[in-house]
Amino acid sequence: MPAQPVCSDNSAIYLTRPAPEDGADLHDLIEACPPLDRNSRYCNLLQVSHFAETCVLARSSEGALLGSVSGYLKPEEPGCVFVWQVAVHPDGRGRGLAVSMLHELLARPACRSARYFETTIEADNAASWRLFERVARDLDAPRTTRVAFDRSEHFAGQHNTEMLLRVGPFRPPGESSRATSGTPPG
């Protein structure tokens, strides 16, 4: 898939599909973005190879990795994209990269039949809540929340509770509301 340019602050940023060679860069990006949960280099390699169709990288015109979104289609619900992790390097912040990458993910051929997306967010992660609420508004889609993984029950007290945010149903990118609902807007 060719890189999609996103222009902001007079510099081009390209949204691309990852390749196995991007695994080490992804690992370094996540380490530069605390408090994101870090995974092994091997896990990041799997993300950029096995899940490349549902991951997006944002690179500067000089090639620096400024952002990533990793996700997958849920095996038991292929009409739902699970957004695993969103990372934006400090040098890439303030340019709308996270929103652009999420929209790019949902427009990918692998995700075109998806009508929902889900993610987990800690209750006090205000920046992530704002990001995903923004995308839900962009999609004009309803959202629901519930506990996904409880601090005591699932994390043995070692990690904060993760809330599940479910967004959808939403229309596929480029489809008009009239074509979906069969009724005139209004």
N, C-alpha and C positions, 0 to 999 in steps of 0.2 A: 504494500500500500504506500503510495507516495506521501511524503511529509505534507502536512497541512500548515501553512504559515498563520501565525497569530501575531499581529503587529501591535505593539504598544510601546510607549516611552521611546519612540524612534528607533527601536531595535526589533528585528524579526525573531520570533520564537517559533519553532517548528514542532508540531504534534506528530508523532510517529508511532509506528508499531515497533515494539522491541524485538531484539534478536538475542540469541544466547550470549553474544559478545557484550551485551549490556548488563549482564548479571553483576559484575564487580562494581560498575558505576551505580547501579541501583542500591547495592549494599552500602556504598559510601554515602549516597544521598540520604538514605534512612538514618544513618548514624549522624548526619549533620542536621537532623530535624527532630531533636527531642521535643516532646516526650513520646514520640512514636515508638511502638514496640519493635525492637530489632529482631530480625530473624537470621538464621544462618545464611552464609553465602550460597550454600546449596539450595536452600529454600528460594532465595532470590533468583537463582539460576533457573529453577523450575518455573517461577513466575514468568520470566521473559522468554521461556521456550515453550513449555506445555500450555501456558495461558496467554500467549502473545496476542491472540485475537481479542482478548478482553482486558488488555492492559494498554496504557497510553503513556508515552514519554514526551516530555517537553524539553527541547534542546535549543540553546542559543545558536545564532548563526555561526558562532565560533566552535560549536560542538559541546559546550558544557551542559551537563544534565541539570536542569533547573526544576523539574517536577516529574511526578509519576502518579498514575492511578492504576491500582491493580484490582482486578475483580475476576469473577467467573460466573457462568450460568449455573444456577443451582441444579444439581443432578435430579433431584426429585421434583423440581419445578422449573423447567427450562425457559418459561416465560418470565423469569425473574433473574435479574442480574444482582449478584451480591458484590458490593463494593467493599473490598477488603481493606485497602489502605490508600490514603491520599497524602502525598508528600510534596511540599514546595520548598526548595532551598531558600534560605534567607535572601540570597541575591535575586531571587525571582518573585518575591512577595510584592503584593500591591499592584499586580498587573492583571488580575483576574484569571490566572492560570488554572487554578483548581476548578473553577466553573467551566472554563473552556475545555479542560480535559474530560470532565464528567459528561458534557454534552457530546464531545467527540466519541467517548466510549459508547454512549447510548445510540449513536448514529452508525456505529460499526456494523458491517454485514452480519457478524456473529450475533449481534444484539437486536437486530431489527424486529424480531418477533417478540421481544420482551415488552411487557406492558407494566411491569413493576420493577423497582429496584429496592434493595434493602442494604442497610449498613448497621454496624453497632457503634455506639458512641457512649463514652462515660457521661454521666449526668452533668458534671461541671465543666465539660469541654465546650465553652461558649463559641469558640471559633468554628468548630465542626458543626455545631447545631446551626449556626448562621449560614454556613456554606450549603448544607443539605436542604435547609428551609428555602434558600434562594433558588436552588435547582428545582425543588418541588413547585415553587411559585412560577418559575419559568415554564414548567411543564403543565401548569394549571391542574395539578393532580392532588388528590387527597392524601393525607398521611396519618399513620397510626403509630403509636409507640407502646412498647411493653418491655419488661425485663427479659433479656436474652440469656445472660449469664450472670448469676448472682455471686457476689464477692465470697460469701461463706460456702454456698452449695457447690459452686463450680471452680472457684479459684483458691479454695482453702485459705481465704483471708489474705492472699498474696497479690491481689489485683482488684481494682475497683470494679463494681458492678457495671456491666455493659448493657445499655438499653438498645433494643432493636427498633430502628426507624424503618418503616415500610412506606414507600411512596408509590401511588398508583391506584387505579389504572391510569395510564397516560397514553396519548396518541403517539404513533411513531413519528420520528422527525419528518417534517415536510408535509404531513397529512393535515388537511384542514379539519376544523371541528365539524363542519357541515357533512363532510364525507364520513366521519365516524358516527355522529349521532343521528343522522338522517333528518334532523330538524334544523330550521333556520336559526342562526344566532339571535340572541336577543334577550 
